């Protein structure tokens, strides 16, 4: 589906995909704040289709499989050995072992998320994935190496 002809509707879709609520996206898209109007716009057939398309594109960009990660670790290990970096090669092997559950770090983590993903609809899960993806990108952009 191409970009929506209505620029505010397109902006609304873009904001929804980045994890904004209906009300936030509606206001940020340039509409006068109105919860009922935001809700109505969210059910517009073209808007629903455009959001689904944008979410699909976002998920395709971040799709990582166990096989793709394992292949990456194999490449990293081979390159490290080529450079004579034995410790880096060992680390790549350890990462691959962790990936396959052969090696587990013992640590305690506290989740700040209070989401029950099993009770979310597919649409809610897509929005949550998009929001998490945006948070990670923002964190990554702020990291100085």
Helices and strands as residue ranges (DSSP letters): H 7-17, H 22-28, H 35-42, H 45-62, H 66-82, H 86-99, G 117-119, H 122-142
